[in-house]
Amino acid sequence: MAGVRIEGARVLLTGASSGIGRELARELAARGAVLALAARREPLLESLAQEIEASGGAAPAVLPVDLSRRGEAQELAARATEALGRVDVLVNNAGGGVGGLIASVGDRDEGREAFEVNLWSPLALIRALAPPMQARGTGAIVNVSSLAHVSTWPGFGAYAATKGALTTATETLALELIDTGVHVMLVYPGPIDTAVQGETRLVPGIERMIGRVPLGDAGEMARRIVRGLERAAARVYYPRRVRMADLFPALVRRDGRRLARRTARELDPETRAWMSELVVRTGSQGDDLTRQAREEWERSRGRAA
Ligand SMILES: NC(=O)c1ccc[n+]([C@@H]2O[C@H](COP(=O)([O-])OP(=O)(O)OC[C@H]3O[C@@H](n4cnc5c(N)ncnc54)[C@H](OP(=O)(O)O)[C@@H]3O)[C@@H](O)[C@H]2O)c1
């Protein structure tokens, strides 16, 4: 399949306000894409749009949205189509979630919201935007997943489950759209140096699992996503070692069990009790605990939260 031409492409990018999405917006705009930027924090989208315009890019449309609310994704698709004229490339990058043990999160609202943002909203956007792409015989859908479902960890499982579901849906979509001219690409970020790292590190022992892969840079992740589109890659892995987890999931899981057992044995009763009660929303609008951890991480990296 031919690669995607970025220059002039009309791109709906979710999760553009921070981290990987913000870098991806800069990268796409620098190569001539026309963007619709979506996320909740409108001021951050506005400042990004101004920055892109000031550096010679096409003025992006700013589309504030809360993708944890059922129905907003469908409306976003219509707003983006109106603002851009059509959507050639859909990037489902927005993501967030919930922290807590599976038996604590269960089917609570926090867990359901994580599924809304990470699975149902991307699928709603695909449902709205894939048929017009198919009708034109060209387009691309990029879903930013995670290998969390392979390298899962106690306290991280509900988020991991959302990404596992997104991955399977994306793999299936790629088969369904074979030979339609619409390219489907899965992105597997390993640990990337964004505010997410602050909240992730609240989970006891998780560094044992994720610390085995060096932290990636969000700008480099963005460049690899764009390169992947240009080459019509089916998957983009970064840092490179993440690919091994996808190739050898059984080995990663075996290792995970060993590391989790060691961590469980070392946990003091207080931390164990804290963990068993913990259910927190993550992300920029998450609970105080996670938001503070994000802010501290960003400060420690010399960035504004
Ligand atoms: N960083 C990593 O190590 C890592 C690893 C694996 C996968 N990922 C995935 O990579 C993607 C980007 O993450 P990141 O690291 O760049 O983290 P981030 O800085 O927290 O970015 C998440 C983006 O998603 C948006 N978002 C979250 N909840 C939303 C909602 N309810 N409605 C609309 N937008 C929402 C956020 O915007 P607002 O808060 O302004 O709404 C933000 O722009 C996510 O899908 C994440 O799961 C990251």
The ligand as an SDF file (V2000), in Angstrom:
LIG
                    3D

 48 52  0  0  0  0  0  0  0  0999 V2000
    3.6190    8.1310   27.8530 N   0  0  0  0  0  0  0  0  0  0  0  0
    3.6550    6.8160   27.8750 C   0  0  0  0  0  0  0  0  0  0  0  0
    4.5330    6.2120   28.5020 O   0  0  0  0  0  0  0  0  0  0  0  0
    2.6370    6.0080   27.1090 C   0  0  0  0  0  0  0  0  0  0  0  0
    2.8300    4.6160   27.0180 C   0  0  0  0  0  0  0  0  0  0  0  0
    1.8980    3.8590   26.3220 C   0  0  0  0  0  0  0  0  0  0  0  0
    0.8100    4.4620   25.7320 C   0  0  0  0  0  0  0  0  0  0  0  0
    0.6410    5.8230   25.8400 N   0  0  0  0  0  0  0  0  0  0  0  0
   -0.5290    6.4120   25.2050 C   0  0  0  0  0  0  0  0  0  0  0  0
   -0.1380    7.5410   24.4320 O   0  0  0  0  0  0  0  0  0  0  0  0
   -1.2170    8.4490   24.3490 C   0  0  0  0  0  0  0  0  0  0  0  0
   -0.7470    9.8550   24.6870 C   0  0  0  0  0  0  0  0  0  0  0  0
   -0.3210    9.8650   26.0530 O   0  0  0  0  0  0  0  0  0  0  0  0
    0.7730   10.8750   26.6280 P   0  0  0  0  0  0  0  0  0  0  0  0
    1.8560   10.0640   27.1810 O   0  0  0  0  0  0  0  0  0  0  0  0
    1.0820   11.9130   25.6230 O   0  0  0  0  0  0  0  0  0  0  0  0
   -0.0170   11.4770   27.8850 O   0  0  0  0  0  0  0  0  0  0  0  0
   -0.7310   12.8780   28.1630 P   0  0  0  0  0  0  0  0  0  0  0  0
    0.2350   13.9970   28.0680 O   0  0  0  0  0  0  0  0  0  0  0  0
   -1.4730   12.6790   29.4280 O   0  0  0  0  0  0  0  0  0  0  0  0
   -1.7260   13.0220   26.9430 O   0  0  0  0  0  0  0  0  0  0  0  0
   -3.0150   12.4820   26.9350 C   0  0  0  0  0  0  0  0  0  0  0  0
   -3.8470   13.3070   25.9730 C   0  0  0  0  0  0  0  0  0  0  0  0
   -5.1730   12.7470   25.9300 O   0  0  0  0  0  0  0  0  0  0  0  0
   -6.1140   13.7790   26.2080 C   0  0  0  0  0  0  0  0  0  0  0  0
   -7.2630   13.2430   26.9300 N   0  0  0  0  0  0  0  0  0  0  0  0
   -7.2640   12.4890   28.0530 C   0  0  0  0  0  0  0  0  0  0  0  0
   -8.5080   12.2940   28.4780 N   0  0  0  0  0  0  0  0  0  0  0  0
   -9.3310   12.9340   27.6060 C   0  0  0  0  0  0  0  0  0  0  0  0
  -10.7250   13.1120   27.5190 C   0  0  0  0  0  0  0  0  0  0  0  0
  -11.5570   12.6120   28.4400 N   0  0  0  0  0  0  0  0  0  0  0  0
  -11.2370   13.8360   26.4980 N   0  0  0  0  0  0  0  0  0  0  0  0
  -10.4010   14.3640   25.5610 C   0  0  0  0  0  0  0  0  0  0  0  0
   -9.0640   14.2430   25.5920 N   0  0  0  0  0  0  0  0  0  0  0  0
   -8.5400   13.5390   26.6050 C   0  0  0  0  0  0  0  0  0  0  0  0
   -5.3420   14.7760   27.0790 C   0  0  0  0  0  0  0  0  0  0  0  0
   -5.9160   16.0810   26.9720 O   0  0  0  0  0  0  0  0  0  0  0  0
   -6.7620   16.8180   28.1240 P   0  0  0  0  0  0  0  0  0  0  0  0
   -6.2590   16.3480   29.4260 O   0  0  0  0  0  0  0  0  0  0  0  0
   -6.5050   18.2730   27.8320 O   0  0  0  0  0  0  0  0  0  0  0  0
   -8.1710   16.4210   27.8330 O   0  0  0  0  0  0  0  0  0  0  0  0
   -3.9660   14.7580   26.4320 C   0  0  0  0  0  0  0  0  0  0  0  0
   -3.9290   15.6180   25.3370 O   0  0  0  0  0  0  0  0  0  0  0  0
   -2.3040    7.9150   25.2730 C   0  0  0  0  0  0  0  0  0  0  0  0
   -3.2560    7.1950   24.5380 O   0  0  0  0  0  0  0  0  0  0  0  0
   -1.5410    6.9800   26.1820 C   0  0  0  0  0  0  0  0  0  0  0  0
   -2.3700    5.9700   26.7370 O   0  0  0  0  0  0  0  0  0  0  0  0
    1.5380    6.6050   26.5050 C   0  0  0  0  0  0  0  0  0  0  0  0
  1  2  1  0
  2  3  2  0
  2  4  1  0
  4  5  1  0
  4 48  2  0
  5  6  2  0
  6  7  1  0
  7  8  2  0
  8  9  1  0
  8 48  1  0
  9 10  1  0
  9 46  1  0
 10 11  1  0
 11 12  1  0
 11 44  1  0
 12 13  1  0
 13 14  1  0
 14 15  2  0
 14 16  1  0
 14 17  1  0
 17 18  1  0
 18 19  2  0
 18 20  1  0
 18 21  1  0
 21 22  1  0
 22 23  1  0
 23 24  1  0
 23 42  1  0
 24 25  1  0
 25 26  1  0
 25 36  1  0
 26 27  1  0
 26 35  1  0
 27 28  2  0
 28 29  1  0
 29 30  1  0
 29 35  2  0
 30 31  1  0
 30 32  2  0
 32 33  1  0
 33 34  2  0
 34 35  1  0
 36 37  1  0
 36 42  1  0
 37 38  1  0
 38 39  2  0
 38 40  1  0
 38 41  1  0
 42 43  1  0
 44 45  1  0
 44 46  1  0
 46 47  1  0
M  CHG  2   8   1  16  -1
M  END
$$$$
